[in-house]
Amino acid sequence: MPSWFNFRAAANDSLTIDITDEIGCWGVSAKAFADALKAAGQPKTIELNLDSPGGDCCDGFTIYDALKNCGAEVTVNITGMAASMASVIMLAGQTINIAENGRVMIHRVTAGAMGNADELDAAAKIAAQFEDRIVALYVARTGQKEATIRDWMKSQQGTWFFGQDAIDAGFADALITGTKAKAFKAQWSHLFTMLPAALFDTAAPAVASRVPDPSPMKALLALASLVGITVKGDETEDQLADLVAAYKPAPPKVEMNLEDPETKKLFDDAVAAGCAALKTEFTGEIAKLTALLKNGAAASAAAGAPVAGAAPAAGQKTLTHAEFRALSHPDRNAFMRAGGKLVDA
């Protein structure tokens, strides 16, 4: 079964761990990670290669605590990205190395809840507790002021630190030189509200990557990733443009909780209003048809049916469509039996 982590035992009581996807994906829990680490015995050193967009706070703390309490000296290598909760997991390392174009991203804790005011307030307090703990870990690792950390976390797209920037901010210790950072995976784009353009430039130096690049290729890559288009990485500019042009977003999924009294009332009112509008629209037509079926054309005139006109003169062979519609049904039948023809007015 696919997994977001992999363990590889090495010589001299050392262990290599790769975390290369969203924490908790593939149906593999953080507890499975902790159990695997426990089963690995008591390695003296652990080398953790990290490239992850993050995951659930509880899962992240489970992994962080397992690594911190395993007794081994942990070295973390950010080979691609340590974003969101992955940026907390990396703090379990006594030494943190980062590729020249590796990325660290921190942001505020995101949570969701449904219920009454007390329940929503309780959920907000829990989210704040998680955030306070994460801020404390960032402050302890970087030496930055708490206010600075919180400002970085409050940024609309989070704050991204590329390579040397992460070292300067105190999140990492040294650069992994001569190794190209792993590219951002398009399937991770839905996990982020906004993404910096520099995220898609894994070849340029960290400083250069912050300079806006007007190239159509980068813009197309960014757009493709944002909307969830899977790219192989070897497409030409024209091929990318065709993929973007052909993309059709899935219709938005609308869910209604009809167990909620207010939502149920709004839904019922909307249905009733729609039914009333349809009834009003077709009442007149129904009355006309009912009168026509019961009484014939002449008697249904009061209901809006056409009023029968004068019968055609004997031997008259042509009538306009309007004249024909004005005839009674018997006169229409007689006209057609006599070989009459309808002509345009």
Sequence and secondary structure as in RCSB ss.txt:
>XXXX:A:sequence
MPSWFNFRAAANDSLTIDITDEIGCWGVSAKAFADALKAAGQPKTIELNLDSPGGDCCDGFTIYDALKNCGAEVT
VNITGMAASMASVIMLAGQTINIAENGRVMIHRVTAGAMGNADELDAAAKIAAQFEDRIVALYVARTGQKEATIR
DWMKSQQGTWFFGQDAIDAGFADALITGTKAKAFKAQWSHLFTMLPAALFDTAAPAVASRVPDPSPMKALLALAS
LVGITVKGDETEDQLADLVAAYKPAPPKVEMNLEDPETKKLFDDAVAAGCAALKTEFTGEIAKLTALLKNGAAAS
AAAGAPVAGAAPAAGQKTLTHAEFRALSHPDRNAFMRAGGKLVDA
>XXXX:A:secstr
   SEEEEEETTTEEEEEE S TTGGG  HHHHHHHHHHT   SEEEEEEEE    HHHHHHHHHHHHTS SEEE
EEEEEEEETTHHHHGGG SEEEEETT EEEE        S HHHHHHHHHHHHHHHHHHHHHHHHHH   HHHHH
HHHHSTT EEEETHHHHHHTS SEEETT       GGGGGG S   GGGG  SS HHHHTS    HHHHHHHHHH
HHT    S   HHHHHHHHHH           TTSHHHHHHHHHHHHHHHHHHHHHHHHHHHHHHHHHHHHHHHG
GGGT         TT  EEEHHHHHTS HHHHHHHHHTT EEE  
